[in-house]
Amino acid sequence: MVGIILAYLGRMGMLSLRKWVYLGVGLGVLAAFALAFVFQVVLSGFESSLMEKYLKAGIMGFAVIVLTYVMAWMSRNSRMIKGAVEQEINAAVSTGNMAALMLVAFFAVVREGLETVLFLGALYGGGIDTGVLVGVALGLALSLVAAMALFRGMKGLHVKTFFRVTGLLVLVISAGLLVNMIGILQDINAIPMLAPGIVNLTWLLDDNSPLGIFLKALFGYTARPSLAQVLAYAFYIILAYLLIFKEKDTNNQVDEANLAHAR
């Protein structure tokens, strides 16, 4: 989103307005850190480990819902988002409302920041330590580098393809959160286990190893998954893909057929 804004301002020769975009990005990052701090305080306030696990599972479930919505939004608006953002910029510039330009960047960053807070809170709860914060800082630095690369190559970027690829990545991450949530609920006997450890991949990769922990956090990898976890993962991936991405492909084919008929 920010790359689209900066690229458009550069293309229109309005480089002096970039400072408002940078201000919006900076305020958005600060707001995201403020949300993370409040989140951490709330989670750390639970003295009962059982209640904390219930809350953590609930956050994971909410994160799955939010990420699924994000996937649907990206899939359905990928063709229109660039034009819509440019219209918002034109409206802000034509009326001299630089606050509106700043808010476009601010809300784009805050929305992603909230998703990040939900993701980290679901994975670590109130146990976010120095290692996690270092990872967050590295991820933020990497995202800034990626944003600058996208900004410089935005003219040749196929926005629809970009959102499709990121949407598929979000799909896998969301499925992983679902698996982790089921694992927590099974550990506290909130739901039945349903054939625990139907496969044992410990010989290949232990989920307590550094790489295993990374894959578990990002994609929900489990060395000894239960039947419920395997079924939930497969069902979510297939259903989400058919409802979101396959429907979009069908709509695109219909649109192209209508356009060809009109010609």
C-alpha positions as CSV (number, residue, x, y, z in Angstrom):
1,M,0.0,0.0,0.0
2,V,2.7,2.5,1.0
3,G,4.7,1.5,-2.1
4,I,1.8,2.2,-4.3
5,I,1.4,5.7,-2.7
6,L,5.0,6.6,-3.0
7,A,5.3,5.3,-6.6
8,Y,2.2,7.4,-7.6
9,L,3.5,10.5,-6.0
10,G,6.8,10.1,-7.8
11,R,5.1,9.5,-11.1
12,M,3.0,12.6,-10.7
13,G,6.0,14.7,-9.7
14,M,4.7,15.4,-6.1
15,L,7.8,14.3,-4.3
16,S,7.4,17.0,-1.7
17,L,4.3,15.2,-0.4
18,R,6.2,12.1,0.5
19,K,7.0,13.5,4.0
20,W,3.3,13.1,4.9
21,V,3.4,9.5,3.9
22,Y,6.5,8.9,6.0
23,L,4.9,10.6,8.9
24,G,1.8,8.4,8.6
25,V,4.1,5.3,8.4
26,G,6.0,6.4,11.5
27,L,2.9,7.1,13.5
28,G,1.4,3.7,12.4
29,V,4.5,1.9,13.6
30,L,4.3,3.7,17.0
31,A,0.6,2.8,17.3
32,A,1.4,-0.8,16.5
33,F,4.0,-0.9,19.3
34,A,1.5,0.7,21.7
35,L,-1.1,-2.0,20.8
36,A,1.6,-4.6,21.4
37,F,2.4,-3.1,24.8
38,V,-1.2,-3.1,25.9
39,F,-1.6,-6.6,24.6
40,Q,1.4,-7.8,26.6
41,V,0.2,-6.1,29.8
42,V,-3.2,-7.8,29.5
43,L,-1.8,-11.2,28.8
44,S,0.8,-11.0,31.6
45,G,-2.0,-10.2,34.1
46,F,-3.4,-13.7,34.1
47,E,-2.1,-15.7,37.1
48,S,-3.9,-18.9,36.1
49,S,-2.0,-20.8,33.4
50,L,-5.2,-22.6,32.4
51,M,-7.0,-19.3,31.8
52,E,-4.0,-18.0,29.9
53,K,-4.1,-21.0,27.6
54,Y,-7.8,-20.5,27.0
55,L,-7.1,-16.9,26.2
56,K,-4.2,-17.8,23.9
57,A,-6.4,-20.3,22.0
58,G,-9.1,-17.7,21.7
59,I,-6.6,-15.2,20.3
60,M,-5.4,-17.8,17.8
61,G,-9.0,-18.4,16.7
62,F,-9.6,-14.7,16.3
63,A,-6.3,-14.3,14.4
64,V,-7.5,-17.1,12.0
65,I,-10.7,-15.2,11.4
66,V,-8.9,-11.9,10.8
67,L,-6.3,-13.5,8.4
68,T,-9.0,-15.3,6.5
69,Y,-10.8,-12.0,6.0
70,V,-7.5,-10.4,4.9
71,M,-7.1,-13.1,2.3
72,A,-10.6,-12.6,1.0
73,W,-10.1,-8.9,0.9
74,M,-6.8,-9.1,-1.0
75,S,-8.2,-11.6,-3.4
76,R,-11.3,-9.7,-4.3
77,N,-9.7,-6.2,-4.4
78,S,-6.4,-6.9,-6.0
79,R,-7.4,-5.5,-9.3
80,M,-9.0,-2.4,-7.9
81,I,-6.7,-1.5,-5.0
82,K,-4.2,0.4,-7.0
83,G,-6.8,2.6,-8.6
84,A,-8.7,3.1,-5.3
85,V,-5.5,4.3,-3.5
86,E,-4.6,6.6,-6.4
87,Q,-8.2,8.1,-6.2
88,E,-7.7,8.7,-2.5
89,I,-4.4,10.5,-3.1
90,N,-6.0,12.7,-5.8
91,A,-8.8,13.6,-3.5
92,A,-6.4,14.5,-0.7
93,V,-4.1,16.5,-3.0
94,S,-6.9,18.4,-4.8
95,T,-8.4,19.5,-1.5
96,G,-5.1,20.3,0.1
97,N,-6.0,17.8,2.9
98,M,-2.5,16.4,3.7
99,A,-3.9,14.8,6.9
100,A,-6.0,12.5,4.7
101,L,-2.8,11.5,2.8
102,M,-1.1,10.8,6.0
103,L,-4.0,8.8,7.3
104,V,-4.0,6.5,4.2
105,A,-0.5,5.4,5.1
106,F,-1.2,5.4,8.8
107,F,-4.2,3.0,8.6
108,A,-2.4,0.8,6.1
109,V,0.5,0.3,8.6
110,V,-1.8,0.0,11.7
111,R,-3.9,-2.7,10.1
112,E,-0.8,-4.8,9.4
113,G,0.5,-3.9,12.9
114,L,-2.6,-5.2,14.5
115,E,-2.4,-8.5,12.5
116,T,1.3,-8.8,13.7
117,V,0.3,-8.2,17.3
118,L,-2.4,-10.8,17.0
119,F,0.0,-13.3,15.4
120,L,2.7,-12.8,18.0
121,G,0.2,-12.8,20.9
122,A,-1.3,-16.0,19.7
123,L,2.1,-17.7,19.4
124,Y,3.8,-16.4,22.6
125,G,1.0,-15.0,24.8
126,G,2.6,-13.0,27.6
127,G,6.0,-14.7,27.2
128,I,7.4,-12.3,24.6
129,D,11.1,-12.2,25.5
130,T,14.2,-10.5,24.1
131,G,14.6,-13.1,21.3
132,V,11.1,-12.4,20.0
133,L,11.7,-8.7,20.1
134,V,15.0,-9.1,18.2
135,G,13.1,-11.2,15.6
136,V,10.4,-8.5,15.4
137,A,13.1,-5.8,14.8
138,L,14.8,-7.9,12.1
139,G,11.4,-8.5,10.5
140,L,10.6,-4.8,10.5
141,A,13.9,-4.0,9.0
142,L,13.5,-6.6,6.3
143,S,10.0,-5.3,5.5
144,L,11.4,-1.8,5.1
145,V,14.0,-3.1,2.7
146,A,11.3,-5.0,0.8
147,A,9.1,-1.9,0.7
148,M,11.9,0.2,-0.8
149,A,12.6,-2.6,-3.4
150,L,8.9,-2.7,-4.3
151,F,8.8,1.1,-4.5
152,R,11.7,1.2,-7.0
153,G,10.3,-1.5,-9.1
154,M,6.6,-0.6,-8.7
155,K,6.2,0.4,-12.4
156,G,6.8,-3.2,-13.5
157,L,5.0,-4.8,-10.5
158,H,1.9,-6.8,-11.3
159,V,-0.3,-5.9,-8.3
160,K,-2.8,-8.7,-8.9
161,T,0.0,-11.4,-8.9
162,F,1.6,-9.8,-5.8
163,F,-1.5,-9.9,-3.8
164,R,-2.2,-13.5,-4.9
165,V,1.2,-14.7,-3.8
166,T,0.9,-12.9,-0.4
167,G,-2.6,-14.2,0.0
168,L,-1.5,-17.8,-0.5
169,L,1.3,-17.2,2.1
170,V,-1.3,-15.8,4.6
171,L,-3.4,-18.9,3.8
172,V,-0.7,-21.3,5.0
173,I,0.1,-19.1,8.1
174,S,-3.5,-19.0,9.1
175,A,-3.8,-22.8,8.7
176,G,-0.8,-23.1,11.0
177,L,-2.4,-21.0,13.7
178,L,-5.5,-23.2,13.5
179,V,-3.3,-26.3,14.1
180,N,-1.6,-24.6,17.0
181,M,-4.9,-23.6,18.5
182,I,-6.2,-27.2,18.3
183,G,-3.0,-28.4,19.9
184,I,-3.5,-26.1,22.9
185,L,-7.2,-27.0,23.3
186,Q,-6.2,-30.7,23.2
187,D,-3.5,-30.2,25.8
188,I,-6.0,-28.7,28.3
189,N,-8.6,-31.4,27.4
190,A,-11.0,-28.8,26.0
191,I,-11.6,-30.9,22.9
192,P,-10.9,-34.6,22.3
193,M,-7.5,-35.7,21.0
194,L,-8.7,-37.9,18.2
195,A,-5.9,-40.3,17.5
196,P,-2.8,-38.5,19.0
197,G,0.5,-38.9,17.1
198,I,-0.9,-40.5,13.9
199,V,2.5,-39.9,12.4
200,N,5.9,-39.3,14.0
201,L,8.2,-37.0,12.2
202,T,10.6,-36.5,15.1
203,W,13.3,-38.5,13.3
204,L,13.1,-36.0,10.4
205,L,12.7,-32.7,12.4
206,D,11.9,-32.3,16.0
207,D,9.4,-29.4,16.7
208,N,11.5,-28.5,19.7
209,S,14.6,-27.8,17.6
210,P,15.4,-24.2,16.5
211,L,14.2,-24.9,12.9
212,G,11.2,-26.9,14.2
213,I,10.2,-24.0,16.5
214,F,10.5,-21.6,13.6
215,L,8.3,-23.8,11.3
216,K,5.8,-24.4,14.1
217,A,5.4,-20.7,14.8
218,L,5.1,-19.8,11.1
219,F,3.3,-22.7,9.5
220,G,2.0,-24.8,12.5
221,Y,4.5,-27.7,12.0
222,T,4.0,-30.5,14.6
223,A,6.3,-33.5,14.7
224,R,3.5,-35.7,16.2
225,P,0.2,-34.2,15.0
226,S,-3.2,-35.6,16.1
227,L,-5.8,-36.7,13.6
228,A,-7.9,-33.6,14.5
229,Q,-4.9,-31.3,13.6
230,V,-4.3,-33.0,10.3
231,L,-7.9,-33.0,9.3
232,A,-8.4,-29.3,10.4
233,Y,-5.3,-28.2,8.4
234,A,-6.3,-30.0,5.2
235,F,-10.0,-28.9,5.5
236,Y,-9.1,-25.3,6.1
237,I,-6.5,-25.1,3.2
238,I,-8.9,-26.7,0.7
239,L,-12.0,-24.8,1.8
240,A,-10.3,-21.4,1.9
241,Y,-8.7,-21.9,-1.4
242,L,-11.9,-23.0,-3.1
243,L,-14.0,-20.3,-1.5
244,I,-11.6,-17.4,-2.0
245,F,-9.0,-18.1,-4.7
246,K,-11.0,-20.5,-7.0
247,E,-14.1,-18.2,-6.9
248,K,-11.8,-15.3,-7.9
249,D,-10.4,-17.3,-10.8
250,T,-14.0,-18.2,-12.0
251,N,-15.0,-14.5,-11.7
252,N,-12.0,-13.4,-13.7
253,Q,-12.8,-15.9,-16.5
254,V,-16.4,-14.6,-16.6
255,D,-15.1,-11.0,-16.8
256,E,-12.7,-11.9,-19.6
257,A,-15.4,-13.8,-21.5
258,N,-17.8,-10.8,-21.2
259,L,-15.1,-8.4,-22.3
260,A,-14.3,-10.6,-25.3
261,H,-18.0,-10.8,-26.2
262,A,-18.4,-7.0,-25.9
263,R,-15.5,-6.6,-28.4
